[in-house]
Amino acid sequence: MLSIRKGGTFMLNRILVGLAGTEYTTPAIQHAIALASTNDAEVTGVTVIDEQRLTRVGPVPVGGGAYAKDLAEDRMRKAAERSALAGQQFVDACPSE
């Protein structure tokens, strides 16, 4: 949320940072916390897992159903692990109150 103070200066009240579990997660967290510190703002981290996309494996040949199921489960497991790690990284990086 962006507010305009009297006199025309901008102030951030709330910052939402995506926790994707990629190489960009750490810099995004650091930048969000720095902005929040400067503006006395609240930071919220969010992560989303697109289950439908991850479990879609495409056409499966006859007899390949078990492998497709294993692939979908493996994708979901890895996504959940990345999400949990990114969430913990966010919690660890946030200053204590």
CYANA upper distance limits for C-alpha pairs under 8 A (distance plus 0.5 A):
  1 MET  CA     12 LEU  CA      6.48
  1 MET  CA     13 ASN  CA      5.98
  1 MET  CA     14 ARG  CA      5.66
  1 MET  CA     15 ILE  CA      7.49
  2 LEU  CA     10 PHE  CA      7.38
  2 LEU  CA     11 MET  CA      6.39
  2 LEU  CA     12 LEU  CA      5.27
  2 LEU  CA     13 ASN  CA      6.72
  2 LEU  CA     14 ARG  CA      8.12
  3 SER  CA     10 PHE  CA      6.38
  3 SER  CA     11 MET  CA      5.73
  3 SER  CA     12 LEU  CA      6.75
  3 SER  CA     13 ASN  CA      7.58
  4 ILE  CA      8 GLY  CA      6.30
  4 ILE  CA      9 THR  CA      6.22
  4 ILE  CA     10 PHE  CA      5.17
  4 ILE  CA     11 MET  CA      6.62
  5 ARG  CA      9 THR  CA      5.80
  5 ARG  CA     10 PHE  CA      6.56
  5 ARG  CA     11 MET  CA      7.31
 11 MET  CA     39 ASN  CA      6.61
 12 LEU  CA     36 ALA  CA      7.95
 12 LEU  CA     39 ASN  CA      6.30
 12 LEU  CA     40 ASP  CA      8.31
 12 LEU  CA     41 ALA  CA      6.51
 13 ASN  CA     36 ALA  CA      8.42
 13 ASN  CA     39 ASN  CA      7.63
 13 ASN  CA     40 ASP  CA      7.67
 13 ASN  CA     41 ALA  CA      5.02
 13 ASN  CA     42 GLU  CA      6.75
 14 ARG  CA     36 ALA  CA      8.16
 14 ARG  CA     41 ALA  CA      5.78
 14 ARG  CA     42 GLU  CA      5.22
 14 ARG  CA     43 VAL  CA      6.41
 14 ARG  CA     44 THR  CA      8.14
 15 ILE  CA     32 ALA  CA      7.20
 15 ILE  CA     36 ALA  CA      7.53
 15 ILE  CA     41 ALA  CA      7.46
 15 ILE  CA     42 GLU  CA      6.61
 15 ILE  CA     43 VAL  CA      5.25
 15 ILE  CA     44 THR  CA      6.71
 16 LEU  CA     32 ALA  CA      8.34
 16 LEU  CA     43 VAL  CA      6.45
 16 LEU  CA     44 THR  CA      5.43
 16 LEU  CA     45 GLY  CA      6.39
 16 LEU  CA     46 VAL  CA      7.65
 17 VAL  CA     28 ALA  CA      7.27
 17 VAL  CA     29 ILE  CA      7.21
 17 VAL  CA     32 ALA  CA      7.09
 17 VAL  CA     43 VAL  CA      7.79
 17 VAL  CA     44 THR  CA      6.74
 17 VAL  CA     45 GLY  CA      5.41
 17 VAL  CA     46 VAL  CA      6.80
 18 GLY  CA     25 THR  CA      7.99
 18 GLY  CA     28 ALA  CA      8.15
 18 GLY  CA     45 GLY  CA      6.42
 18 GLY  CA     46 VAL  CA      5.63
 18 GLY  CA     47 THR  CA      6.45
 19 LEU  CA     25 THR  CA      6.21
 19 LEU  CA     29 ILE  CA      8.43
 19 LEU  CA     45 GLY  CA      6.79
 19 LEU  CA     46 VAL  CA      6.20
 19 LEU  CA     47 THR  CA      5.51
 19 LEU  CA     83 SER  CA      7.57
 19 LEU  CA     86 ALA  CA      6.11
 19 LEU  CA     87 GLY  CA      7.22
 19 LEU  CA     90 PHE  CA      8.32
 20 ALA  CA     24 TYR  CA      8.32
 20 ALA  CA     25 THR  CA      6.60
 20 ALA  CA     47 THR  CA      6.68
 20 ALA  CA     48 VAL  CA      8.22
 20 ALA  CA     82 ARG  CA      8.01
 20 ALA  CA     83 SER  CA      7.19
 20 ALA  CA     86 ALA  CA      7.36
 21 GLY  CA     25 THR  CA      6.25
 21 GLY  CA     82 ARG  CA      5.51
 21 GLY  CA     83 SER  CA      6.39
 21 GLY  CA     85 LEU  CA      7.52
 21 GLY  CA     86 ALA  CA      5.55
 24 TYR  CA     28 ALA  CA      6.60
 25 THR  CA     29 ILE  CA      6.63
 25 THR  CA     86 ALA  CA      7.59
 26 THR  CA     30 GLN  CA      6.69
 26 THR  CA     89 GLN  CA      8.29
 27 PRO  CA     31 HIS  CA      6.49
 28 ALA  CA     32 ALA  CA      6.54
 29 ILE  CA     33 ILE  CA      6.63
 29 ILE  CA     90 PHE  CA      6.94
 29 ILE  CA     93 ALA  CA      7.98
 30 GLN  CA     34 ALA  CA      6.64
 30 GLN  CA     93 ALA  CA      8.10
 31 HIS  CA     35 LEU  CA      6.64
 32 ALA  CA     36 ALA  CA      6.55
 32 ALA  CA     43 VAL  CA      7.44
 33 ILE  CA     37 SER  CA      6.51
 33 ILE  CA     43 VAL  CA      7.41
 33 ILE  CA     94 CYS  CA      7.47
 34 ALA  CA     38 THR  CA      6.71
 35 LEU  CA     39 ASN  CA      6.62
 35 LEU  CA     41 ALA  CA      8.11
 36 ALA  CA     40 ASP  CA      5.89
 36 ALA  CA     41 ALA  CA      4.87
 36 ALA  CA     42 GLU  CA      6.68
 36 ALA  CA     43 VAL  CA      6.96
 37 SER  CA     41 ALA  CA      7.11
 45 GLY  CA     87 GLY  CA      7.86
 45 GLY  CA     90 PHE  CA      7.45
 46 VAL  CA     87 GLY  CA      8.48
 47 THR  CA     83 SER  CA      6.85
 47 THR  CA     87 GLY  CA      8.13
 48 VAL  CA     83 SER  CA      8.36
 49 ILE  CA     79 ALA  CA      7.34
 49 ILE  CA     80 ALA  CA      8.06
 49 ILE  CA     83 SER  CA      8.41
 50 ASP  CA     54 LEU  CA      6.80
 51 GLU  CA     55 THR  CA      6.52
 51 GLU  CA     76 MET  CA      7.51
 52 GLN  CA     56 ARG  CA      6.73
 54 LEU  CA     72 ALA  CA      6.90
 54 LEU  CA     75 ARG  CA      6.55
 54 LEU  CA     76 MET  CA      6.96
 55 THR  CA     71 LEU  CA      8.33
 55 THR  CA     72 ALA  CA      4.91
 55 THR  CA     73 GLU  CA      7.72
 55 THR  CA     75 ARG  CA      7.66
 55 THR  CA     76 MET  CA      7.73
 56 ARG  CA     72 ALA  CA      7.52
 57 VAL  CA     68 ALA  CA      6.82
 57 VAL  CA     71 LEU  CA      8.03
 57 VAL  CA     72 ALA  CA      7.29
 60 VAL  CA     64 GLY  CA      6.25
 60 VAL  CA     65 GLY  CA      7.02
 60 VAL  CA     68 ALA  CA      7.44
 61 PRO  CA     65 GLY  CA      8.14
 64 GLY  CA     68 ALA  CA      6.73
 65 GLY  CA     69 LYS  CA      6.64
 66 ALA  CA     70 ASP  CA      6.68
 67 TYR  CA     71 LEU  CA      6.60
 68 ALA  CA     72 ALA  CA      6.71
 69 LYS  CA     73 GLU  CA      6.68
 70 ASP  CA     74 ASP  CA      6.53
 71 LEU  CA     75 ARG  CA      6.69
 72 ALA  CA     76 MET  CA      6.81
 73 GLU  CA     77 ARG  CA      6.60
 74 ASP  CA     78 LYS  CA      6.65
 75 ARG  CA     79 ALA  CA      6.65
 76 MET  CA     80 ALA  CA      6.59
 77 ARG  CA     81 GLU  CA      6.70
 78 LYS  CA     82 ARG  CA      6.69
 79 ALA  CA     83 SER  CA      6.55
 80 ALA  CA     84 ALA  CA      6.60
 81 GLU  CA     85 LEU  CA      6.65
 82 ARG  CA     86 ALA  CA      6.57
 83 SER  CA     87 GLY  CA      6.60
 84 ALA  CA     88 GLN  CA      6.68
 85 LEU  CA     89 GLN  CA      6.56
 86 ALA  CA     90 PHE  CA      6.67
 87 GLY  CA     91 VAL  CA      6.79
 88 GLN  CA     92 ASP  CA      6.53
 89 GLN  CA     93 ALA  CA      6.61
 90 PHE  CA     94 CYS  CA      6.79
